[in-house]
Amino acid sequence: MLTMLLFIIQHDNVAQGLALSLNDAQESENGKN
C-alpha cells in the first residue's frame, strides 16, 4: 500500500514536470511569433 502511494506521488511529480516543460515550450513558441 505504501509503495503504491509513493509510486502515485512520484508519477504526479513527473506529470507535473512534463506539463511545466510543455507549457514552457508553448510560451517560447509564442515568443518567436
C-alpha positions in Angstrom: 0.0 0.0 0.0 2.7 2.4 1.0 4.8 1.7 -2.1 1.7 2.2 -4.3 1.2 5.6 -2.6 4.8 6.6 -3.2 4.5 5.4 -6.8 1.5 7.6 -7.3 3.2 10.6 -5.8 6.3 10.1 -8.0 4.0 9.8 -11.0 2.2 13.0 -10.2 5.6 14.8 -9.9 6.7 13.5 -13.2 3.4 14.5 -14.9 3.6 18.0 -13.3 7.2 18.3 -14.6 6.1 17.3 -18.1 3.2 19.8 -18.0 5.6 22.6 -17.0 8.1 21.8 -19.7 5.3 21.6 -22.3 4.0 25.0 -21.0 7.5 26.5 -21.3 7.8 25.1 -24.9 4.5 26.7 -25.9 5.5 30.0 -24.4 8.8 30.1 -26.2 7.0 29.2 -29.4 4.6 32.1 -28.8 7.5 34.4 -28.1 9.1 33.6 -31.5 5.9 34.5 -33.5 
